[in-house]
Amino acid sequence: MAKVSKQIQQLFLRLLNFSPELLAKTQKEAELQNTSFDAVIRTAVEKYLKAQQEAEFGECARLRLRAHFAEDRNECLTEDDIRIIGG
């Protein structure tokens, strides 16, 4: 089972285009943080996915505002209204 896990890890790192230098830096960072290599990678991927999700949410809010103004150009929104619409 450990061999399969290692192969999955290698494929994942290849998918992320990890260069040997970046791999070495990541391993060193894991040592400095006194954690596992997997934990460092997992945290980095989670941060990346969260940033992507926030960017998509921001785009969705912009689209909602555009649709709102397209429906009724005479309506004025206050700054507080825009904050509520944006989440």
Sequence and secondary structure as in RCSB ss.txt:
>XXXX:A:sequence
MAKVSKQIQQLFLRLLNFSPELLAKTQKEAELQNTSFDAVIRTAVEKYLKAQQEAEFGECARLRLRAHFAEDRNE
CLTEDDIRIIGG
>XXXX:A:secstr
 HHHHHHHHHHHHHHTT  HHHHHHHHHHHHHTTS HHHHHHHHHHHHHHHHHHHHHHHHHHHHHHHHHHH TT 
   HHHHHHHH 
